[in-house]
Amino acid sequence: MKRLLLFILILMVLLTSCNFSSKEKILYKDKRVLSKIEKTYEKYNGYKCKANIKIISGETESIYLIEETYNKPNKYKLEILKPKESKGIIILNTDDKVFVEHPSINQSISLITIKSLNKQMLIGGFYENISKSNTISTQGINNEEYLTFEFKLEEKNKYRDSAKIWIEKKNYTPYKLNIFDESGALQVEITYENFKFIRNLKTKL
C-alpha cells in the first residue's frame, strides 16, 4: 500500500505540474512535419498503449508497467499492470473528476483536490501541443528512424526542467518520453509498446 501511495503521489505531481513551453521559432520544414503529425492525430478519437515507466530518485529506480487509454476530449484511464502488488489499480480521469480504484478494497476514491490530469505529461498531451517543441531532429535506433522533439517545461523546477520525445517517423506513433532535471540528468523514462490509435469509440474507459 505504501508503494502504491508513493506511485500515485509521484504520478500526480508529474501530471499536474508540467506543461510544455516554447520561445523559439519553428523552421518551415519543421512546420510541415508538425502539420502531418497533427493531421494524423486529428483523424482518430484516441489511443491505447502500454507504458513502461522508470522513475529515478537518487540511486533508487522504481519500475511500473501501465496501460494507458485515452478517448477525446478528456477521458483518461491508467491501469497498473506491474508490479504485482499494485496490479489492477486504476486512475480514471473523466470530465472534471479524478478517481483511484483499488481492486483489493473494491472501492473508488475521488481525488477532490485534483480536478483533472494535466495531459501534457501523457502522450496524448504531446500530440495536442506538438507545435510548442523547441527542437526537432531525427535519430536512428535499431534500424528504425525516429523524429525527436525537445521541450522546456513551463512550471519547471530543479527536478523537472525539460522533456524529449521520440516518435516513429513512418507512422507517428510514440517510442519514448524522457524527463530531465535542470542539470540534464534523467528523472523519468517512459517507453511505449503496442500503441494503437482508436478510430471509433468502442474502447470504453
C-alpha positions as CSV (number, residue, x, y, z in Angstrom):
1,M,0.0,0.0,0.0
2,K,2.8,2.4,0.8
3,R,4.4,1.7,-2.6
4,L,1.0,2.4,-4.2
5,L,0.6,5.7,-2.5
6,L,4.1,6.7,-3.4
7,F,3.5,5.9,-7.0
8,I,0.2,7.8,-7.1
9,L,1.8,10.8,-5.4
10,I,4.7,10.9,-7.9
11,L,2.4,10.4,-10.8
12,M,0.1,13.2,-9.7
13,V,3.0,15.5,-9.3
14,L,4.2,14.7,-12.8
15,L,0.8,15.0,-14.4
16,T,-0.4,18.2,-12.6
17,S,2.7,20.4,-12.7
18,C,4.3,20.1,-16.1
19,N,3.4,22.0,-19.2
20,F,5.4,22.3,-22.5
21,S,6.5,25.8,-23.5
22,S,8.4,27.3,-26.4
23,K,10.1,30.5,-27.1
24,E,11.9,29.6,-30.3
25,K,10.7,29.9,-33.8
26,I,10.0,26.6,-35.7
27,L,11.6,26.3,-39.2
28,Y,9.3,26.0,-42.2
29,K,10.4,22.4,-42.9
30,D,9.6,21.5,-39.3
31,K,6.2,23.1,-39.5
32,R,5.4,20.8,-42.4
33,V,6.4,17.8,-40.2
34,L,4.3,19.1,-37.3
35,S,1.3,19.6,-39.6
36,K,1.5,16.0,-40.8
37,I,1.6,14.7,-37.3
38,E,-1.3,16.9,-36.2
39,K,-3.4,15.8,-39.1
40,T,-2.7,12.1,-38.3
41,Y,-3.7,12.6,-34.7
42,E,-6.9,14.5,-35.6
43,K,-8.2,11.5,-37.7
44,Y,-8.6,9.4,-34.5
45,N,-10.7,9.6,-31.4
46,G,-8.0,8.5,-29.0
47,Y,-5.4,5.8,-28.4
48,K,-4.4,2.8,-26.3
49,C,-1.0,1.6,-25.3
50,K,1.3,0.1,-22.7
51,A,3.8,2.4,-21.0
52,N,6.9,1.2,-19.2
53,I,7.7,3.8,-16.6
54,K,11.1,4.2,-14.8
55,I,11.2,6.8,-12.1
56,I,14.7,7.7,-10.9
57,S,15.2,9.1,-7.4
58,G,18.9,9.4,-6.4
59,E,20.3,5.9,-6.8
60,T,16.8,4.3,-6.5
61,E,14.8,3.3,-9.5
62,S,11.1,2.4,-9.4
63,I,9.6,0.4,-12.4
64,Y,6.0,0.3,-13.4
65,L,4.0,-1.0,-16.4
66,I,0.7,0.7,-17.0
67,E,-2.0,0.5,-19.7
68,E,-2.9,4.0,-20.9
69,T,-6.2,4.6,-22.7
70,Y,-7.5,8.0,-23.9
71,N,-10.7,9.0,-25.5
72,K,-11.1,12.5,-26.8
73,P,-11.6,15.1,-25.5
74,N,-10.7,14.5,-21.9
75,K,-11.1,10.9,-20.7
76,Y,-8.0,9.0,-19.5
77,K,-7.6,5.6,-17.9
78,L,-4.3,4.5,-16.4
79,E,-4.2,0.9,-15.1
80,I,-1.2,-0.5,-13.3
81,L,-0.2,-3.9,-14.6
82,K,3.1,-4.2,-12.7
83,P,4.5,-4.5,-10.1
84,K,2.3,-7.4,-8.9
85,E,1.3,-5.8,-5.6
86,S,-0.1,-2.8,-7.4
87,K,-1.7,-4.7,-10.3
88,G,-5.3,-3.6,-11.0
89,I,-5.0,-0.1,-9.6
90,I,-6.8,2.3,-11.9
91,I,-6.5,6.0,-12.2
92,L,-9.5,7.4,-14.1
93,N,-9.9,11.0,-15.3
94,T,-13.3,11.6,-16.8
95,D,-14.6,15.2,-17.4
96,D,-13.6,17.2,-14.3
97,K,-13.0,14.4,-11.8
98,V,-10.1,12.0,-11.0
99,F,-10.7,8.7,-9.3
100,V,-8.4,5.9,-8.0
101,E,-9.9,2.4,-8.0
102,H,-8.3,-0.3,-5.8
103,P,-9.3,-3.9,-6.6
104,S,-8.5,-5.2,-3.1
105,I,-10.8,-2.9,-1.3
106,N,-13.4,-2.8,-4.1
107,Q,-13.7,1.0,-3.8
108,S,-13.3,4.1,-5.9
109,I,-11.6,7.1,-4.2
110,S,-12.2,10.6,-5.6
111,L,-9.1,12.9,-5.5
112,I,-11.1,16.0,-4.8
113,T,-8.1,18.3,-4.7
114,I,-7.2,17.3,-8.3
115,K,-10.0,18.1,-10.8
116,S,-8.2,16.8,-13.9
117,L,-4.9,15.3,-15.0
118,N,-2.6,17.5,-16.9
119,K,-2.5,15.9,-20.3
120,Q,0.9,17.4,-21.1
121,M,2.8,14.6,-19.5
122,L,0.6,11.9,-21.1
123,I,1.4,11.1,-24.7
124,G,-1.9,12.5,-25.8
125,G,-0.9,15.9,-24.4
126,F,2.2,15.8,-26.6
127,Y,0.2,15.3,-29.8
128,E,-2.1,18.2,-28.8
129,N,0.9,20.5,-28.0
130,I,3.4,19.4,-30.5
131,S,3.8,22.9,-32.0
132,K,5.5,24.0,-28.8
133,S,8.6,22.0,-29.3
134,N,11.9,23.9,-29.2
135,T,14.0,21.5,-31.3
136,I,13.0,18.9,-33.9
137,S,15.5,16.4,-35.3
138,T,15.9,12.7,-36.3
139,Q,17.7,9.8,-34.7
140,G,18.2,6.2,-35.8
141,I,17.7,3.5,-33.2
142,N,17.9,-0.3,-34.1
143,N,17.5,0.4,-37.8
144,E,14.4,2.5,-37.2
145,E,14.2,6.2,-37.8
146,Y,12.6,8.5,-35.2
147,L,11.6,12.1,-35.0
148,T,12.8,13.7,-31.8
149,F,11.1,16.7,-30.1
150,E,12.6,18.7,-27.2
151,F,10.6,20.9,-24.9
152,K,11.2,23.1,-21.9
153,L,8.6,22.8,-19.1
154,E,6.6,25.9,-18.2
155,E,6.3,25.1,-14.4
156,K,9.8,23.7,-14.1
157,N,11.8,23.1,-11.0
158,K,15.2,21.6,-10.3
159,Y,13.8,18.1,-10.7
160,R,11.7,18.6,-13.8
161,D,13.2,21.1,-16.3
162,S,12.8,19.6,-19.8
163,A,11.4,16.7,-21.9
164,K,12.4,14.8,-25.0
165,I,10.1,12.7,-27.0
166,W,10.8,10.1,-29.8
167,I,8.1,9.1,-32.3
168,E,8.4,6.8,-35.2
169,K,8.9,8.6,-38.5
170,K,6.8,6.3,-40.7
171,N,3.6,6.2,-38.7
172,Y,4.0,8.9,-36.0
173,T,3.5,6.6,-33.0
174,P,5.4,7.3,-29.8
175,Y,8.5,5.3,-28.8
176,K,9.9,7.1,-25.7
177,L,9.4,10.1,-23.4
178,N,12.2,11.3,-21.1
179,I,12.0,14.0,-18.4
180,F,15.3,15.7,-17.2
181,D,16.2,17.8,-14.3
182,E,17.9,21.2,-14.6
183,S,21.3,19.6,-14.7
184,G,20.3,17.4,-17.6
185,A,20.1,14.2,-15.6
186,L,17.3,11.7,-16.5
187,Q,14.5,11.6,-13.9
188,V,11.7,9.7,-15.7
189,E,11.9,7.4,-18.7
190,I,8.7,6.1,-20.4
191,T,8.9,3.7,-23.3
192,Y,5.7,2.7,-25.2
193,E,4.6,-0.5,-26.7
194,N,1.5,-1.8,-28.6
195,F,0.4,1.7,-29.3
196,K,-2.8,1.9,-31.4
197,F,-4.8,4.9,-32.4
198,I,-8.6,4.5,-31.8
199,R,-10.7,5.4,-34.8
200,N,-14.1,4.9,-33.1
201,L,-15.2,5.0,-29.5
202,K,-15.8,1.3,-29.0
203,T,-12.8,1.3,-26.5
204,K,-14.6,2.4,-23.3
205,L,-13.0,3.7,-20.1
